Amino acid sequence: MNTPTKASITVSLIEALFAVILGNLAYFFVGPSFHLPRHRPFQLDWGLVVDFWLCVVAYGLIRTARKWK
């Protein structure tokens, strides 16, 4: 069984951080065109779903780009 090394865990955390930053930047620029209702704290809404989806897409793109390298 392969145990993750400290370096691989650090790389994964950095990838996840960049994915969240890129996903939130994408939502910041594209979000207003969706005309979603204003977010209410502690409630799930379409804005959060779209933001999460953009972060997942960014993470997938980062992981794919690293595998092509």
Stockholm file with secondary structure:
# STOCKHOLM 1.0

chainA/1-69         MNTPTKASITVSLIEALFAVILGNLAYFFVGPSFHLPRHRPFQLDWGLVVDFWLCVVAYGLIRTARKWK
#=GR chainA/1-69 SS CCCCCHHHHHHHHHHHHHHHHHHHHHHHHHGGGGCCCCCCTTCCCHHHHHHHHHHHHHHHHHHHHHHHC
#=GC SS_cons        CCCCCHHHHHHHHHHHHHHHHHHHHHHHHHGGGGCCCCCCTTCCCHHHHHHHHHHHHHHHHHHHHHHHC
//
